[in-house]
Amino acid sequence: MSIPTKLNVALAKEIESWAKESIISDEQAKVLLARYPAKHGGAHAITLVTIIGAVLVGLGTLLYIGANWTGMATIWKLTIIATAIVASHAAGWIFKFEPGNRPKLGTAFLLLGSLFYGGAIWLIAQIFNIDVQFPNGLLLWLIGTAACALTTRSVPLGILASVIFSLWTMQDLSNWSHYSSNDSMQRIIGIAAGLGAAWFMRSQAMAWIILLASSAWVAFESGCYAPGVLFWGIALFGGYLAIQNKDLPLESPLKYVGSCSALAALLSVTCNRMNWGEINQTHYAATLGAALVVHGLLLYKRKDVRRETLGCLAIIACFILVQNNYNETVRAIAFNAMLLASLFALAATALQKLHSPGLLNTALAFVVFDIICRYFDIFFSMMDRSMFFILGGIILMVGGALAEKGRRQLLGSMES
């Protein structure tokens, strides 16, 4: 019976721990490890090679067609486009499913067919002089690729769909202050559908791509600035709290993208005077509503994470109260206190309850970032530039050594 690679890795770790605890003998451990090896690197290498080959074939074909495109009749252009798409998908289906004796080659052909389909959108628009804006073309390409990925459950196709979604998300369709509710709704639906597809296909790579692209859109194009990033990060972290320890592909992306987004937003407001432009109220309300809904449900359904949920809601409440205070000193003190409290709470939670070395490292990394920011704020305009950088380097080296020592001590106490 074939066992997924991730399960093999977990099983191999368990076998090694059984041998250390003398539950099984060393000989038995060797036999079991030989039967269930932790890694199958060759399969991944073959998949990567065939996918690269498919991409190269697709690029070469498109370049050849492009070089001879103007001299062809319209009927021949359409025939070439249709033949390339249908033949690639048909070959992919035959090799992957029926009879399915070359599944990796079938995946490569399906990927090639999706590349041909994406190129066909703009080629057909060019043939008939149709004005297809780039975001609309990406959306059509995304729909077709995502449908094929879900039908075939091909992870490489799902990753391609996630990349296309990321490109589409970052397209500035109009000035952010004039975004319509339809634009926002499209992105919300796209994010939800993308995460649902990543869960359905159990692809952590898809989840990472979608969440990173969505977070970048919130940070740079949504028009809700640091508040929106903070609320978005808290909402994602709430999603992690809801599914932690369930071995789902969304767990790590939600944990790290959520915590880093929230901490980065808090750090950013301690480093400037909050000279924001006009906030897009629709997106601001959407990110705030998402955070409140997620943590409201957690507060109602999950008593085991009530303390963490209340902490996140407290950060939201404090931020809303402070952000409109026009006294810069009050804002600076309040935001710095919120950041330090969040870092301490995250480190304590990672150490005592979540048992997550990654979250602990994240908290310590932001402590270092905070020290750097405070050093620039206080001394950059007061010191000679050479002395500023020399002293800053010394502080970073000493601080890094102390942070590493503290991290090892904390991880040691977590393991004991």
C-alpha positions as CSV (number, residue, x, y, z in Angstrom):
1,M,0.0,0.0,0.0
2,S,1.3,3.4,-0.9
3,I,1.7,5.9,2.0
4,P,2.0,9.7,1.5
5,T,5.4,11.1,2.0
6,K,4.4,13.3,4.9
7,L,2.9,10.3,6.8
8,N,6.2,8.4,6.1
9,V,8.2,11.2,7.7
10,A,6.0,11.3,10.8
11,L,6.1,7.5,11.0
12,A,9.9,7.4,10.7
13,K,10.2,9.9,13.6
14,E,7.9,7.7,15.7
15,I,9.9,4.6,14.9
16,E,13.1,6.4,16.0
17,S,11.6,7.5,19.3
18,W,10.3,4.0,19.9
19,A,13.9,2.7,19.5
20,K,15.3,5.3,21.8
21,E,12.7,4.4,24.5
22,S,13.5,0.7,24.0
23,I,9.9,-0.1,23.0
24,I,11.3,-1.9,19.9
25,S,14.8,-3.2,19.3
26,D,17.3,-1.5,17.0
27,E,16.9,-4.3,14.5
28,Q,13.2,-3.9,14.4
29,A,13.6,-0.2,13.9
30,K,15.9,-0.7,10.9
31,V,13.4,-3.1,9.3
32,L,10.5,-0.6,9.8
33,L,12.6,2.3,8.6
34,A,13.6,0.4,5.5
35,R,9.9,-0.4,4.8
36,Y,8.7,3.2,5.5
37,P,11.6,5.5,4.4
38,A,11.3,9.1,5.5
39,K,12.0,10.7,2.2
40,H,11.4,9.9,-1.5
41,G,13.6,12.5,-3.0
42,G,13.8,10.8,-6.4
43,A,10.1,11.2,-7.0
44,H,10.2,14.9,-6.3
45,A,13.2,15.3,-8.6
46,I,11.4,13.5,-11.4
47,T,8.3,15.6,-11.0
48,L,10.4,18.8,-11.0
49,V,12.3,17.8,-14.2
50,T,9.1,16.9,-16.1
51,I,7.4,20.2,-15.0
52,I,10.4,22.2,-16.1
53,G,10.3,20.3,-19.4
54,A,6.7,21.2,-19.9
55,V,7.3,24.8,-19.2
56,L,10.2,24.9,-21.7
57,V,8.1,23.2,-24.3
58,G,5.3,25.7,-23.8
59,L,7.6,28.7,-24.0
60,G,9.3,27.3,-27.1
61,T,6.1,26.6,-28.8
62,L,4.7,30.1,-28.0
63,L,7.9,31.7,-29.3
64,Y,7.7,29.8,-32.5
65,I,4.1,30.6,-33.1
66,G,4.7,34.2,-32.2
67,A,7.5,34.4,-34.8
68,N,5.2,33.2,-37.6
69,W,1.9,34.6,-36.3
70,T,1.3,37.5,-38.6
71,G,1.6,35.5,-41.8
72,M,-1.1,32.9,-40.8
73,A,-4.8,33.0,-41.7
74,T,-7.3,33.3,-38.9
75,I,-8.6,29.8,-39.3
76,W,-5.1,28.4,-38.9
77,K,-4.4,30.5,-35.8
78,L,-7.6,29.2,-34.1
79,T,-6.8,25.6,-35.2
80,I,-3.3,25.8,-33.7
81,I,-4.6,27.3,-30.4
82,A,-7.4,24.7,-30.0
83,T,-5.2,21.8,-31.0
84,A,-2.5,22.8,-28.5
85,I,-4.9,23.1,-25.6
86,V,-7.0,20.0,-26.4
87,A,-4.0,17.7,-27.2
88,S,-2.1,18.8,-24.0
89,H,-5.0,18.1,-21.7
90,A,-5.9,14.9,-23.5
91,A,-2.3,13.6,-23.2
92,G,-2.3,14.7,-19.5
93,W,-5.5,12.8,-18.8
94,I,-4.3,9.7,-20.6
95,F,-0.9,9.6,-18.8
96,K,-2.3,10.5,-15.4
97,F,-5.6,8.7,-15.3
98,E,-6.4,6.4,-18.2
99,P,-4.5,4.2,-18.1
100,G,-2.4,6.3,-15.8
101,N,0.9,4.6,-16.2
102,R,2.9,7.9,-16.4
103,P,1.2,10.1,-13.7
104,K,4.1,12.6,-13.5
105,L,4.3,13.0,-17.2
106,G,0.5,13.5,-17.2
107,T,0.8,16.3,-14.7
108,A,3.4,18.0,-16.9
109,F,1.1,17.8,-19.9
110,L,-1.8,19.2,-17.8
111,L,0.4,22.1,-16.7
112,L,1.5,22.6,-20.3
113,G,-2.2,22.7,-21.4
114,S,-2.9,25.4,-18.8
115,L,0.0,27.5,-20.0
116,F,-1.3,27.2,-23.6
117,Y,-4.8,28.2,-22.3
118,G,-3.4,31.3,-20.7
119,G,-1.6,32.3,-23.8
120,A,-4.7,31.6,-25.9
121,I,-6.7,34.2,-24.0
122,W,-4.6,37.1,-25.3
123,L,-3.9,35.5,-28.7
124,I,-7.7,35.2,-29.4
125,A,-8.2,38.7,-28.1
126,Q,-5.5,39.9,-30.5
127,I,-7.0,38.0,-33.5
128,F,-10.5,39.6,-33.0
129,N,-9.3,42.9,-31.7
130,I,-11.0,42.4,-28.3
131,D,-9.9,44.8,-25.6
132,V,-9.1,42.3,-22.8
133,Q,-7.6,44.2,-19.8
134,F,-4.7,42.3,-18.1
135,P,-6.6,41.7,-14.8
136,N,-9.6,40.3,-16.7
137,G,-7.3,38.0,-18.8
138,L,-5.7,36.8,-15.6
139,L,-9.1,36.1,-14.1
140,L,-10.2,34.0,-17.1
141,W,-6.9,32.1,-16.9
142,L,-7.4,31.6,-13.1
143,I,-10.9,30.2,-13.5
144,G,-9.8,27.7,-16.2
145,T,-6.7,26.6,-14.3
146,A,-8.4,26.3,-11.0
147,A,-11.2,24.2,-12.5
148,C,-8.6,21.8,-14.0
149,A,-6.6,21.7,-10.8
150,L,-9.7,20.8,-8.7
151,T,-10.9,18.2,-11.3
152,T,-7.5,16.4,-11.5
153,R,-6.4,17.2,-7.9
154,S,-3.0,18.2,-9.4
155,V,-0.9,20.1,-6.9
156,P,1.4,21.7,-9.5
157,L,-1.7,23.0,-11.3
158,G,-3.0,24.3,-8.0
159,I,0.2,26.1,-7.4
160,L,0.0,27.7,-10.8
161,A,-3.5,28.8,-10.1
162,S,-2.3,30.3,-6.8
163,V,0.4,32.2,-8.6
164,I,-2.1,33.5,-11.1
165,F,-4.4,34.5,-8.3
166,S,-1.5,36.4,-6.6
167,L,-0.8,38.3,-9.9
168,W,-4.5,39.1,-10.2
169,T,-4.8,40.2,-6.6
170,M,-2.0,42.7,-6.9
171,Q,-3.4,44.3,-10.1
172,D,-4.4,47.9,-9.3
173,L,-7.7,48.0,-11.2
174,S,-8.3,51.6,-10.3
175,N,-7.3,54.1,-7.7
176,W,-7.7,52.5,-4.2
177,S,-9.9,55.3,-3.0
178,H,-12.4,54.6,-5.7
179,Y,-12.6,50.8,-5.3
180,S,-16.1,49.5,-5.6
181,S,-17.7,47.0,-3.3
182,N,-17.5,44.5,-6.3
183,D,-13.7,44.8,-6.4
184,S,-13.5,44.0,-2.7
185,M,-16.0,41.2,-2.9
186,Q,-14.1,39.6,-5.8
187,R,-11.0,39.5,-3.6
188,I,-12.8,38.2,-0.6
189,I,-14.4,35.4,-2.6
190,G,-11.0,34.7,-4.3
191,I,-9.2,34.4,-1.0
192,A,-11.9,32.2,0.5
193,A,-12.0,30.0,-2.6
194,G,-8.2,29.7,-2.8
195,L,-7.9,28.7,0.8
196,G,-10.7,26.2,0.4
197,A,-8.9,24.7,-2.7
198,A,-5.6,24.5,-0.7
199,W,-7.4,22.6,2.1
200,F,-9.2,20.3,-0.4
201,M,-5.9,19.5,-2.2
202,R,-3.9,19.5,1.0
203,S,-1.3,21.8,-0.5
204,Q,0.6,23.9,2.0
205,A,2.4,25.7,-0.9
206,M,-0.9,26.9,-2.3
207,A,-1.9,28.3,1.1
208,W,1.4,30.1,1.5
209,I,1.1,31.8,-1.9
210,I,-2.5,32.8,-1.4
211,L,-2.0,34.2,2.1
212,L,1.2,36.1,1.2
213,A,-0.4,37.6,-1.8
214,S,-3.5,38.5,0.1
215,S,-1.5,40.1,2.9
216,A,0.5,42.1,0.4
217,W,-2.7,43.4,-1.1
218,V,-4.0,44.4,2.3
219,A,-0.7,46.2,3.1
220,F,0.0,48.0,-0.2
221,E,-3.2,48.3,-2.3
222,S,-6.3,48.1,-0.1
223,G,-5.9,51.6,1.3
224,C,-6.4,50.6,5.0
225,Y,-2.7,50.8,5.9
226,A,-1.4,49.5,9.3
227,P,-4.8,49.1,10.9
228,G,-6.0,46.8,8.1
229,V,-2.8,44.8,8.3
230,L,-3.2,44.4,12.0
231,F,-6.8,43.3,11.9
232,W,-6.0,41.0,9.0
233,G,-3.1,39.4,10.8
234,I,-5.2,38.9,13.9
235,A,-7.9,37.3,11.9
236,L,-5.4,34.8,10.3
237,F,-3.9,34.0,13.7
238,G,-7.4,33.3,14.9
239,G,-7.8,30.9,12.1
240,Y,-4.6,29.1,13.2
241,L,-5.9,28.9,16.8
242,A,-9.1,27.2,15.4
243,I,-7.3,24.5,13.5
244,Q,-4.0,24.0,15.5
245,N,-2.8,20.5,16.0
246,K,-5.1,19.1,13.3
247,D,-2.3,18.5,10.8
248,L,-4.0,20.7,8.1
249,P,-2.0,22.3,5.3
250,L,-3.3,25.8,6.4
251,E,-1.9,25.6,9.9
252,S,1.6,26.9,9.4
253,P,0.7,29.6,6.8
254,L,-2.0,30.9,9.0
255,K,0.2,30.9,12.1
256,Y,3.2,32.7,10.6
257,V,1.6,35.0,8.1
258,G,-1.0,36.0,10.7
259,S,1.5,36.6,13.6
260,C,4.1,38.4,11.3
261,S,1.4,40.6,9.8
262,A,0.0,41.7,13.1
263,L,3.5,42.3,14.7
264,A,4.7,44.1,11.6
265,A,1.7,46.4,11.7
266,L,2.3,47.2,15.4
267,L,6.0,47.8,14.7
268,S,5.3,50.1,11.8
269,V,3.1,52.4,13.9
270,T,5.9,52.8,16.5
271,C,8.3,54.0,13.7
272,N,6.4,56.9,12.2
273,R,3.9,59.6,13.0
274,M,1.0,57.8,11.3
275,N,0.9,60.2,8.3
276,W,-1.7,58.0,6.5
277,G,-3.8,59.2,3.7
278,E,-7.6,58.8,3.6
279,I,-8.4,55.3,4.8
280,N,-10.6,53.1,2.6
281,Q,-13.5,52.6,5.0
282,T,-14.9,49.6,3.2
283,H,-11.6,47.6,3.4
284,Y,-11.0,48.8,7.0
285,A,-14.4,47.6,8.0
286,A,-13.9,44.3,6.2
287,T,-10.6,43.4,7.9
288,L,-11.9,44.6,11.3
289,G,-15.1,42.5,10.8
290,A,-13.1,39.5,9.8
291,A,-11.0,39.7,13.0
292,L,-14.0,40.2,15.2
293,V,-16.0,37.4,13.6
294,V,-13.2,34.9,13.8
295,H,-12.3,35.6,17.5
296,G,-16.0,36.0,18.4
297,L,-16.6,32.5,17.2
298,L,-13.5,31.2,19.0
299,L,-14.6,32.9,22.2
300,Y,-18.0,31.2,21.9
301,K,-16.8,27.7,20.7
302,R,-13.3,27.2,22.0
303,K,-12.7,27.6,25.7
304,D,-9.2,26.2,25.4
305,V,-8.0,29.3,23.6
306,R,-10.1,31.8,25.4
307,R,-7.1,33.6,26.9
308,E,-5.4,34.0,23.5
309,T,-8.7,35.2,22.0
310,L,-9.3,37.8,24.7
311,G,-5.7,39.0,24.2
312,C,-6.3,39.5,20.4
313,L,-9.6,41.3,21.1
314,A,-7.8,43.5,23.6
315,I,-5.2,44.5,21.1
316,I,-7.9,45.4,18.6
317,A,-9.8,47.5,21.1
318,C,-6.7,49.4,22.3
319,F,-5.6,50.1,18.8
320,I,-8.9,51.6,17.8
321,L,-8.9,53.8,20.9
322,V,-5.4,55.0,20.4
323,Q,-5.2,55.4,16.6
324,N,-7.4,58.6,16.6
325,N,-5.6,60.2,19.5
326,Y,-3.9,63.4,18.1
327,N,-1.3,63.5,21.0
328,E,1.8,62.1,19.4
329,T,3.4,61.3,22.8
330,V,0.4,59.4,24.0
331,R,0.2,57.4,20.7
332,A,3.9,56.6,20.8
333,I,3.8,55.3,24.4
334,A,0.6,53.4,23.8
335,F,1.8,51.7,20.6
336,N,5.2,50.8,22.0
337,A,3.5,49.3,25.1
338,M,1.1,47.3,22.8
339,L,4.0,46.0,20.8
340,L,6.0,44.9,23.8
341,A,2.9,43.3,25.5
342,S,2.1,41.5,22.3
343,L,5.7,40.2,21.9
344,F,5.7,39.0,25.6
345,A,2.3,37.4,25.3
346,L,3.2,35.6,22.0
347,A,6.5,34.3,23.4
348,A,4.8,33.1,26.6
349,T,1.9,31.4,24.7
350,A,4.3,29.8,22.3
351,L,6.4,28.5,25.2
352,Q,3.8,27.4,27.7
353,K,0.7,26.4,25.7
354,L,1.2,26.1,21.9
355,H,4.7,24.6,22.3
356,S,5.8,26.2,19.0
357,P,9.5,27.0,18.6
358,G,8.6,28.8,15.4
359,L,6.3,31.3,17.1
360,L,8.9,31.8,19.8
361,N,11.6,32.5,17.2
362,T,9.1,35.0,15.5
363,A,8.6,36.9,18.8
364,L,12.3,37.1,19.4
365,A,13.0,38.2,15.9
366,F,10.6,41.1,16.3
367,V,12.2,42.0,19.6
368,V,15.4,42.5,17.6
369,F,13.6,44.5,15.0
370,D,12.1,46.7,17.7
371,I,15.6,47.3,19.2
372,I,16.8,48.4,15.8
373,C,13.9,50.7,15.2
374,R,14.3,52.3,18.6
375,Y,18.0,52.8,18.0
376,F,17.3,54.6,14.8
377,D,14.6,56.7,16.3
378,I,16.7,57.9,19.2
379,F,20.3,58.2,18.0
380,F,20.2,58.6,14.2
381,S,20.0,62.4,14.3
382,M,22.1,62.8,17.4
383,M,25.4,60.9,16.6
384,D,28.1,61.0,14.0
385,R,27.2,58.6,11.2
386,S,30.3,56.5,11.6
387,M,29.9,56.1,15.3
388,F,26.2,55.5,14.8
389,F,26.8,52.4,12.6
390,I,29.8,51.2,14.7
391,L,27.8,51.3,17.9
392,G,24.7,49.9,16.2
393,G,26.8,46.9,14.9
394,I,28.1,46.3,18.4
395,I,24.6,46.4,19.9
396,L,23.3,44.0,17.2
397,M,26.1,41.5,17.8
398,V,25.6,41.6,21.6
399,G,21.9,41.6,21.3
400,G,21.9,38.7,18.8
401,A,24.2,36.6,21.0
402,L,21.9,37.3,24.1
403,A,18.8,36.5,22.0
404,E,20.2,33.2,20.8
405,K,21.2,32.3,24.3
406,G,17.8,33.1,25.6
407,R,16.1,31.2,22.7
408,R,18.1,28.1,23.5
409,Q,17.2,28.3,27.2
410,L,13.6,28.7,26.4
411,L,13.5,25.9,23.9
412,G,15.3,23.7,26.4
413,S,12.7,24.5,29.0
414,M,10.0,23.7,26.4
415,E,11.4,20.3,25.7
416,S,12.0,19.3,29.4
